[in-house]
Amino acid sequence: MVGPVQNIVIVGGGTAGWLTAGVIAARHQGRIQQGNFSVTLIESPNVPIIGVGEGTWPTLRTTLEKMGVSETDLFRHCDAAFKQGARFARWTTGAEDDGYYHPLMLPQGFTQVNLVPHWLENEQGRSFCDAVTPQGALCDEGLAPKTITTPEYQAVANYAYHLDAGKFAPFIQKHCTAKLGVRHVLADVQTVNLAENGDIKGLTTEQAGEIAGDLFVDCTGFRSLLLGKALGVGFKECKDVLFCDTAMAMQVPYETPESPMASHTISTAHSAGWTWDIGLPTRRGIGYVYSSHHISDEDAEAELRRYIGPQANGLTPRKIPIRSGHRETFWKNNCVAIGLAAGFLEPLESSAIVLVELSAKLISEQMPANREVMDIVAARFNDVNHYRWGRIIDFLKLHYVLTKRPEKFWQDNTDPASVPDRLKNLLHLWKYQPPWFFDEFDRIEEVFPAASYQYVLYGMGFKTEVMPGDNSGTRSTASGYMNENVAMTRKLRTQLPKNRDLVKKIHEYGLQAI
Amino acid sequence: MPNIVLLNSQTHRTLCVQAGASSRYGDNQRFVPVILGEFAHLAVHYPILLTKDQDTGQFFIGAMLGFDEGENLFLDARGMETYRPLNLQRGPFFTAGNDLAIDLDSPRIDEAGKPLFTESGEPTQYLQSIMALFRDLKPGLEVTKTFVQTLSSLKLIEPIDVDLAFDDGSQRTLTGLYTINQAALRALPDAGVIDLFRRDYLQLIYLMIASLKQVPVLARRKNSALLKATAALQGA
């Protein structure tokens, strides 16, 4: 075998770096223990970590479970709380009562029947979400998605987490070094040494000398020291589609330590962007993501403060520039970028951490045995990632194009010139048939499945024609599932505890592993 | 609402308690928490299983006496012929620190019951037996907790699904019950096995495994009860 791939070197000690290290080390634990595989993470002792992403996807449960992390520990050490999706307030009309959920549960019977045309035919005054899943009602009431007797990582209602990103990376680091045999090197990379074929031979570091490796993972954040700087891979912006370029964030205390804690992300539209509102047990993380071409920082801050109310008094917001886009390619030679080094998009659908997980998983599952076959895997990886970034950009844009809000920011967003062709085509098609299976979103590990499109489209009042007679063949199946949803909603409302109460209990007693 | 107060030979001098097993007094429990010292008595009659406390999610061990809420299949008009778990025997009594307390609102408080004190204020034989019971029960709860924690940390607990079909056509699916994971037990390293043996845990673990054979016995009891009820209905 020519050039076996045995030594993985990850540069960067943020969430992306440590999650990648953990996923790869857990998957290849057997080889690590036999001494013929290693995972090394190089972290600068001088570069601060950008704690991006307090919202996650349900994939994180599987990712952490496979790494052998205890869910109880996650709650205790990362200020984690449950997330059952997002509520988008005021995105359609801007009215006080305008809002819809994008929950994490699939519509009832999703693999059996498409409930959309049945709901369209007879809405019965219910939102699409409430007609097909109990999760919106659970969020309305601030309920947790499980009980204290539900084992770790198992769900009664599908869930992800809200967590303190600043605490998450050190938490994963500890697990990686103590349990998974990841080597942690504190050093600054001075030069990236290239071979004649353009591969990275090794890194010269200030504190730890030369570090050689077979595969290098660039998790150095926006700087993209390896793939971007050393290998010269360019950055493809998408500000022509997604206009937001600035975020202004605050950590806001609760009125009292017992104040209710939402079990979903609250995303509220404002004049030139939207705010995230994420409830951790200790505080709320709130931030305004806006387009600086449509609003001044001063006005944005005033809008943010108006949203938060008196709880914002005395707090200073942190301004974060957003450069939406991604690398032109993600894996070149023996170097692959993950996390912010690969790209960044506004955190409207918490896509940052899930992309890290999916990328790390693909690399670990497809770990090339040697340098000869690496390019084949790299091509695959690039294909999948171009697809994913493209679909995420489309899906984020979907939230904007259906708006009826009058402000310039929102009207500019509906300009067809700013809508990717693929999305334009789909929106055209969906006027006559609702998204479901066979709708392109059929890859293994699709970030946003057709169900997500359903929730956003019909949450925002999109109209799809239903042809007379078209529903008759599936009507009884559909009404069966809708009735089941009513029963399940009633049952879960009485069974599930309040979000804050369950998190408190997990801190006190812990969840059982089984 | 329980009204639990410290037992006092002055104020409670004339108090009497119904000590026998009866559904009127709360012996109609389907699952009763038990302590390690009872395992040998229990295993010959009941399945000894684990379940989770609904409030804390923590595992505890209990004897399974029935299938439905409030069902003790070993209880009849005469009481309980088989071994009566300490947690039923203790009746309306509790401990508060080292002192005995009593629930004055318990239906067991009854003039027709057994007196607690003699006329001179000395504990009666019945009350002395309760005091003796708590000398076992109180430390027993602690050692049982440690035992359960050991099972949990060694990953020796696994869920058990009980699916039963009775002759009257009814079915029961019991969830939330757990037992010993025998595959995990067999896979323990030698040092772990010796540790369990030295702590006297190994025999308790095997008693729990053996007690699983009481599940079908319990089901037969339930089946006869159901058939009797059906026959009575048809007779009427």
HADDOCK unambig.tbl for C-alpha pairs under 7 A between the chains (distance, minus, plus):
assign (segid A and resid 148 and name CA) (segid B and resid 56 and name CA) 6.20 0.50 0.50
assign (segid A and resid 148 and name CA) (segid B and resid 57 and name CA) 4.86 0.50 0.50
assign (segid A and resid 149 and name CA) (segid B and resid 52 and name CA) 6.24 0.50 0.50
assign (segid A and resid 149 and name CA) (segid B and resid 54 and name CA) 6.37 0.50 0.50
assign (segid A and resid 149 and name CA) (segid B and resid 57 and name CA) 4.28 0.50 0.50
assign (segid A and resid 505 and name CA) (segid B and resid 56 and name CA) 6.91 0.50 0.50
assign (segid A and resid 509 and name CA) (segid B and resid 56 and name CA) 6.10 0.50 0.50
assign (segid A and resid 511 and name CA) (segid B and resid 57 and name CA) 6.60 0.50 0.50
